[in-house]
């Protein structure tokens, strides 16, 4: 038992990080591509965290109704989904508005010199 996992680290890594985080990353990319707001992403990730908690319960004899481990699963899934969201949003801004913005790193963009007005 650990602070982040209840059965084993490998179970946490496989179910929460790889399966849940992978689904969250793809969901974040999808919602950013469709110009959806971040609160909608967080709502969907709370639902996904419930599914991750159920996988821990059904497949690995974890606790279904554990607030502590639900919060851990939700934090991991939301964090990874926000990563996918932000990377996609930066790519959108610098490709769709290339006359206005340029990449300022992997997580941000900036206005091009002389493009503002």
Beta strands, then each sheet from edge to edge (+ up, - down):
strand 1: 101-103
strand 2: 109-111
sheet 1: 1+ 2-
end
